[in-house]
Amino acid sequence: MKSGLPSAISRSASGVFKRFAAAVIVPVIAAAGLGLSMPASAAGGGYPLDTFPVGKLDNLPALQNGAKLFVNYCLGCHSTSLMRYNRLQDIGLTPDQIKANLMFTGSKVGDPMSIAMTKADAKAWFGAAPPDLSVITRARSSGAGSGSDWVYTFLRSYYRDGGTATGWNNALFPNVGMPHVLWELQGARKVNVTEIKSEGDHGFMQTIASYDSRGTASIGEATELSGHRMPARPSVSTRPAAASSPQSSTTTRLPTSWPT
């Protein structure tokens, strides 16, 4: 990992770079530096969003560290082709510092932050090409919160799940194909996942699965719920319904606590 960046800069980042920082850099540095927490309540029936730490947009040492983390952990697979390396001067870095510490190819400092991996190779290796992150926060903005809230929460919501191909799952984005690239910085966490399933005319059944830090799940006994109503927008279950399940069956599956 490259790291030779100044520890403190006196001036603030420009508006253009702040938008980029809010999209990718601050969520990475904040997620890498903080453990997972369980938000208080769900928004619109889905997994709740944490609040993006906007104060870090004026913390240039944090932005510089976030840029370092982004190029080391994210830029190998995700391009930000609408942003050029020289915009990192907005957080107090010189062109020489950018080239020496944040560039791994022979590209020029004025070049876009692109990647060498082609979409064809990405599809062959991963099943789908990782998205360009230039406008990811615009794409993820919703009534539940800002796009920055979404990215911040996504990076903080991974847990071990031995039943997936990568060994990881995500509370906000169930069955996501991206592994937890920040796990060495953030650590693996335990989680209790509550699954509520409608059984047609037979009511609702609740099951709690406890995942340990290695991804091993302990499944509790199903219990019947009375007077329960499904969320308006249930999340997708990570376990397919059995062939004999009724067509009207609906499942919501959300992490409900993060044990220490």
TIVEX-584324 format. One record per residue (C-alpha): residue in one letter; chain; x, z, y. Coordinates in nm, 3 decimals, always signed. Example, Ala and Ser with C-alpha at 12.3 -4.5 7.8 and 13.67 -1.06 7.14 Angstrom:
REM TIVEX-584324
   residu   chaine        c1        c3        c2
        a        A    +1.230    +0.780    -0.450
        s        A    +1.367    +0.714    -0.106
END
This chain:
REM TIVEX-584324
   residu   chaine        c1        c3        c2
        m        A    +0.000    +0.000    +0.000
        k        A    +0.130    -0.091    +0.342
        s        A    +0.139    +0.179    +0.607
        g        A    +0.351    +0.179    +0.919
        l        A    +0.090    +0.216    +1.188
        p        A    +0.111    +0.427    +1.501
        s        A    -0.059    +0.764    +1.476
        a        A    -0.224    +0.764    +1.820
        i        A    -0.324    +0.507    +2.081
        s        A    -0.457    +0.589    +2.428
        r        A    -0.697    +0.304    +2.499
        s        A    -1.036    +0.238    +2.338
        a        A    -1.143    -0.052    +2.118
        s        A    -1.323    -0.351    +2.267
        g        A    -1.692    -0.417    +2.213
        v        A    -1.629    -0.710    +1.976
        f        A    -1.397    -0.510    +1.758
        k        A    -1.630    -0.209    +1.764
        r        A    -1.896    -0.424    +1.601
        f        A    -1.649    -0.525    +1.331
        a        A    -1.534    -0.164    +1.291
        a        A    -1.892    -0.046    +1.254
        a        A    -1.948    -0.313    +0.991
        v        A    -1.654    -0.248    +0.760
        i        A    -1.366    -0.032    +0.887
        v        A    -1.533    +0.297    +0.983
        p        A    -1.754    +0.308    +0.671
        v        A    -1.441    +0.264    +0.455
        i        A    -1.237    +0.536    +0.626
        a        A    -1.533    +0.774    +0.642
        a        A    -1.630    +0.720    +0.280
        a        A    -1.273    +0.759    +0.160
        g        A    -1.233    +1.085    +0.345
        l        A    -1.563    +1.250    +0.254
        g        A    -1.715    +1.361    -0.073
        l        A    -2.065    +1.270    -0.178
        s        A    -2.360    +1.463    -0.047
        m        A    -2.725    +1.449    -0.143
        p        A    -2.939    +1.338    +0.155
        a        A    -3.249    +1.540    +0.218
        s        A    -3.528    +1.289    +0.168
        a        A    -3.595    +0.930    +0.066
        a        A    -3.681    +0.663    +0.321
        g        A    -3.974    +0.440    +0.230
        g        A    -3.958    +0.539    -0.136
        g        A    -3.596    +0.427    -0.182
        y        A    -3.266    +0.610    -0.177
        p        A    -3.212    +0.781    +0.163
        l        A    -2.942    +0.663    +0.401
        d        A    -2.674    +0.889    +0.547
        t        A    -2.608    +0.861    +0.919
        f        A    -2.311    +0.646    +1.010
        p        A    -2.049    +0.851    +1.206
        v        A    -2.056    +0.658    +1.534
        g        A    -1.809    +0.902    +1.693
        k        A    -1.528    +0.750    +1.489
        l        A    -1.562    +0.423    +1.682
        d        A    -1.368    +0.590    +1.966
        n        A    -1.108    +0.746    +1.734
        l        A    -0.831    +0.486    +1.730
        p        A    -0.607    +0.661    +1.473
        a        A    -0.908    +0.668    +1.239
        l        A    -0.977    +0.300    +1.306
        q        A    -0.614    +0.213    +1.233
        n        A    -0.628    +0.408    +0.909
        g        A    -0.958    +0.240    +0.824
        a        A    -0.803    -0.103    +0.882
        k        A    -0.521    -0.009    +0.643
        l        A    -0.770    +0.106    +0.377
        f        A    -0.983    -0.205    +0.423
        v        A    -0.700    -0.453    +0.370
        n        A    -0.567    -0.256    +0.072
        y        A    -0.894    -0.182    -0.108
        c        A    -1.147    -0.444    +0.008
        l        A    -0.981    -0.758    +0.139
        g        A    -0.854    -0.864    -0.204
        c        A    -1.208    -0.967    -0.302
        h        A    -1.413    -0.961    +0.020
        s        A    -1.324    -1.188    +0.310
        t        A    -1.425    -1.131    +0.672
        s        A    -1.379    -1.492    +0.769
        l        A    -1.546    -1.458    +1.111
        m        A    -1.283    -1.204    +1.221
        r        A    -0.919    -1.291    +1.294
        y        A    -0.626    -1.060    +1.226
        n        A    -0.526    -1.064    +1.593
        r        A    -0.848    -0.876    +1.682
        l        A    -0.673    -0.571    +1.535
        q        A    -0.484    -0.562    +1.863
        d        A    -0.805    -0.409    +2.001
        i        A    -0.718    -0.085    +1.820
        g        A    -0.371    -0.068    +1.974
        l        A    -0.166    -0.265    +1.719
        t        A    +0.091    -0.526    +1.814
        p        A    +0.108    -0.864    +1.638
        d        A    +0.428    -0.751    +1.466
        q        A    +0.263    -0.431    +1.340
        i        A    -0.036    -0.628    +1.213
        k        A    +0.183    -0.876    +1.027
        a        A    +0.414    -0.608    +0.885
        n        A    +0.145    -0.361    +0.776
        l        A    -0.188    -0.538    +0.732
        m        A    -0.108    -0.888    +0.606
        f        A    -0.003    -0.968    +0.250
        t        A    +0.033    -1.345    +0.280
        g        A    +0.222    -1.590    +0.496
        s        A    -0.079    -1.633    +0.720
        k        A    -0.048    -1.631    +1.096
        v        A    -0.181    -1.337    +1.297
        g        A    -0.435    -1.570    +1.457
        d        A    -0.579    -1.677    +1.121
        p        A    -0.920    -1.560    +0.990
        m        A    -0.923    -1.267    +0.746
        s        A    -0.990    -1.484    +0.442
        i        A    -0.897    -1.441    +0.076
        a        A    -0.720    -1.664    -0.176
        m        A    -0.982    -1.627    -0.449
        t        A    -1.218    -1.922    -0.471
        k        A    -1.592    -1.886    -0.526
        a        A    -1.558    -2.068    -0.858
        d        A    -1.293    -1.824    -0.981
        a        A    -1.491    -1.526    -0.854
        k        A    -1.802    -1.640    -1.042
        a        A    -1.599    -1.693    -1.360
        w        A    -1.432    -1.350    -1.335
        f        A    -1.710    -1.133    -1.197
        g        A    -2.031    -1.327    -1.258
        a        A    -2.086    -1.376    -0.885
        a        A    -1.871    -1.426    -0.576
        p        A    -1.820    -1.105    -0.371
        p        A    -1.992    -1.156    -0.033
        d        A    -1.811    -1.215    +0.292
        l        A    -1.841    -0.894    +0.497
        s        A    -1.832    -1.041    +0.849
        v        A    -2.201    -0.975    +0.915
        i        A    -2.282    -0.734    +0.632
        t        A    -2.434    -0.472    +0.863
        r        A    -2.671    -0.727    +1.016
        a        A    -2.780    -0.830    +0.668
        r        A    -2.837    -0.470    +0.557
        s        A    -3.017    -0.340    +0.865
        s        A    -3.374    -0.229    +0.794
        g        A    -3.644    +0.014    +0.899
        a        A    -3.472    +0.278    +0.684
        g        A    -3.161    +0.274    +0.905
        s        A    -2.888    +0.060    +1.054
        g        A    -2.670    -0.171    +0.849
        s        A    -2.379    +0.062    +0.921
        d        A    -2.582    +0.347    +0.769
        w        A    -2.635    +0.133    +0.460
        v        A    -2.267    +0.044    +0.409
        y        A    -2.161    +0.404    +0.475
        t        A    -2.412    +0.538    +0.222
        f        A    -2.329    +0.270    -0.036
        l        A    -1.959    +0.361    -0.036
        r        A    -2.044    +0.731    -0.075
        s        A    -2.301    +0.694    -0.352
        y        A    -2.101    +0.594    -0.660
        y        A    -2.112    +0.797    -0.978
        r        A    -1.969    +0.761    -1.327
        d        A    -2.200    +0.585    -1.575
        g        A    -2.061    +0.505    -1.918
        g        A    -2.351    +0.270    -1.984
        t        A    -2.239    +0.004    -1.734
        a        A    -1.973    -0.266    -1.769
        t        A    -1.754    -0.114    -1.496
        g        A    -1.812    +0.250    -1.591
        w        A    -1.971    +0.314    -1.251
        n        A    -2.317    +0.302    -1.099
        n        A    -2.447    +0.344    -0.748
        a        A    -2.741    +0.549    -0.624
        l        A    -2.821    +0.310    -0.340
        f        A    -2.756    -0.015    -0.531
        p        A    -2.837    +0.045    -0.901
        n        A    -2.634    -0.163    -1.148
        v        A    -2.413    -0.308    -0.876
        g        A    -2.138    -0.528    -1.018
        m        A    -1.873    -0.388    -0.783
        p        A    -1.672    -0.097    -0.928
        h        A    -1.588    +0.214    -0.727
        v        A    -1.267    +0.093    -0.561
        l        A    -1.224    +0.414    -0.360
        w        A    -1.257    +0.651    -0.656
        e        A    -0.893    +0.766    -0.643
        l        A    -0.947    +0.878    -0.284
        q        A    -1.299    +1.009    -0.324
        g        A    -1.299    +1.136    -0.681
        a        A    -1.554    +1.104    -0.961
        r        A    -1.870    +1.310    -0.921
        k        A    -2.139    +1.450    -1.147
        v        A    -2.499    +1.353    -1.083
        n        A    -2.849    +1.436    -1.205
        v        A    -3.076    +1.132    -1.217
        t        A    -3.453    +1.176    -1.235
        e        A    -3.651    +0.892    -1.391
        i        A    -4.029    +0.883    -1.351
        k        A    -4.214    +0.624    -1.553
        s        A    -4.581    +0.534    -1.552
        e        A    -4.737    +0.491    -1.894
        g        A    -5.039    +0.289    -1.786
        d        A    -5.352    +0.495    -1.841
        h        A    -5.149    +0.775    -1.999
        g        A    -5.008    +0.913    -1.672
        f        A    -4.646    +0.968    -1.574
        m        A    -4.346    +1.095    -1.767
        q        A    -4.033    +1.246    -1.611
        t        A    -3.687    +1.247    -1.766
        i        A    -3.370    +1.395    -1.615
        a        A    -3.031    +1.255    -1.716
        s        A    -2.717    +1.451    -1.625
        y        A    -2.401    +1.242    -1.593
        d        A    -2.067    +1.423    -1.608
        s        A    -1.752    +1.314    -1.424
        r        A    -1.660    +1.087    -1.716
        g        A    -1.994    +0.906    -1.713
        t        A    -2.138    +1.067    -2.026
        a        A    -2.512    +1.120    -1.995
        s        A    -2.711    +1.409    -2.137
        i        A    -3.078    +1.307    -2.151
        g        A    -3.338    +1.582    -2.125
        e        A    -3.676    +1.579    -2.292
        a        A    -3.951    +1.379    -2.124
        t        A    -4.214    +1.590    -1.954
        e        A    -4.561    +1.488    -1.840
        l        A    -4.637    +1.499    -1.467
        s        A    -4.979    +1.569    -1.326
        g        A    -5.102    +1.447    -0.988
        h        A    -4.792    +1.229    -0.939
        r        A    -4.792    +0.907    -0.736
        m        A    -4.516    +0.648    -0.763
        p        A    -4.314    +0.565    -0.448
        a        A    -4.431    +0.257    -0.261
        r        A    -4.105    +0.073    -0.336
        p        A    -3.967    +0.206    -0.666
        s        A    -3.602    +0.144    -0.744
        v        A    -3.507    -0.066    -1.044
        s        A    -3.451    +0.126    -1.364
        t        A    -3.104    +0.097    -1.515
        r        A    -3.256    +0.104    -1.863
        p        A    -3.472    -0.192    -1.974
        a        A    -3.823    -0.116    -2.091
        a        A    -3.885    -0.132    -2.464
        a        A    -4.061    -0.439    -2.599
        s        A    -4.368    -0.231    -2.678
        s        A    -4.401    -0.091    -2.323
        p        A    -4.727    -0.177    -2.146
        q        A    -4.713    -0.451    -1.882
        s        A    -4.834    -0.208    -1.618
        s        A    -4.541    +0.029    -1.673
        t        A    -4.339    +0.102    -1.359
        t        A    -4.023    +0.307    -1.330
        t        A    -3.851    +0.478    -1.040
        r        A    -3.502    +0.616    -1.092
        l        A    -3.318    +0.812    -0.823
        p        A    -3.027    +1.058    -0.821
        t        A    -3.171    +1.390    -0.713
        s        A    -2.867    +1.617    -0.699
        w        A    -2.487    +1.606    -0.705
        p        A    -2.367    +1.914    -0.898
        t        A    -2.023    +2.052    -0.811
END
